[in-house]
């Protein structure tokens, strides 16, 4: 379970203050698959980083009883000067998994070939996403966060992503953001719309997508 208790998030930079959220309170249960809709700049990625523990709230509290992945597609989880293989080994050690098993899985899943032995800083954004997806799925998490990355790669990669995500959705929790309604409906059963710092929940992904579209048509 993941509980947000009156969570707010504010950024300060060069004399400017931007409040992304204010007073968010909600619960995500094991077994849920939640689609989060929102315009660019609405704060979807910030919300995913808060859920995953990559960032901390400015105020309020987040309680977790599920082991949660970092947001898949969030390339900053890797050390750029290290190779893809070394990053995979390092993460395996953090989560106390067998390094060889994790590396074998990532190499088979991401299909980066010789680039596994090159610094991540030399990777394209798509290659970083492949590595992040592979390492995330190699670790047994209770909740998987997917941030606009499932469409990356060729047909084989997308098919493998689909199979792996659906399997994990059925045994844990899945939270996804995307601008593609079809993708959200394919993976998720419940929807939410992030708009002007408020997260509103809906019984279906289709309803959430309709509300999101209507809000965008106002601008």
MOKA-V704919 format. One record per backbone hydrogen bond with DSSP energy under -1.0 kcal/mol. NH is the residue of the N-H (numbers start at 1). CO is the residue of the C=O. Records with the same first field share a line. If there is no record, write none. Layout:
NH = CO / CO
//
This chain:
2 = 28
3 = 63
4 = 26
5 = 61
7 = 24
8 = 59
9 = 21
11 = 18
13 = 16
16 = 13
18 = 11
20 = 9
21 = 9
24 = 7
28 = 2
32 = 29
34 = 174
35 = 190
36 = 176
37 = 192
42 = 39
47 = 43
48 = 44
49 = 45
50 = 46
51 = 47
52 = 48
54 = 49
55 = 49
58 = 8
59 = 8
61 = 5
63 = 3
65 = 1
69 = 143
72 = 145
74 = 71
75 = 73
77 = 74
78 = 75
82 = 79
84 = 118
85 = 116
87 = 83
88 = 84
89 = 85
90 = 86
91 = 87
92 = 88
93 = 89
94 = 90
95 = 91
97 = 92
102 = 98
103 = 99
104 = 100
105 = 101
106 = 102
107 = 103
108 = 104
109 = 105
110 = 106
111 = 107
115 = 112
116 = 113
117 = 114
118 = 115
120 = 82
121 = 80
122 = 119
123 = 120
128 = 124
129 = 125
130 = 126
131 = 127
132 = 128
133 = 129
134 = 130
135 = 131
136 = 132
137 = 133
138 = 134
141 = 139
142 = 67
143 = 67
144 = 173
146 = 175
147 = 72
148 = 177
152 = 149
158 = 154
159 = 155
160 = 156
161 = 157
162 = 158
163 = 159
164 = 160
165 = 161
166 = 162
167 = 163
168 = 164
169 = 165
170 = 166
172 = 168
173 = 142
174 = 32
175 = 144
176 = 34
177 = 146
184 = 180
185 = 181
186 = 182
187 = 183
188 = 184
189 = 33
190 = 33
191 = 202
192 = 35
193 = 200
194 = 37
195 = 198
198 = 195
200 = 193
202 = 191
208 = 204
209 = 205
210 = 206
211 = 207
212 = 208
213 = 209
214 = 210
215 = 211
216 = 212
217 = 213
219 = 216
//
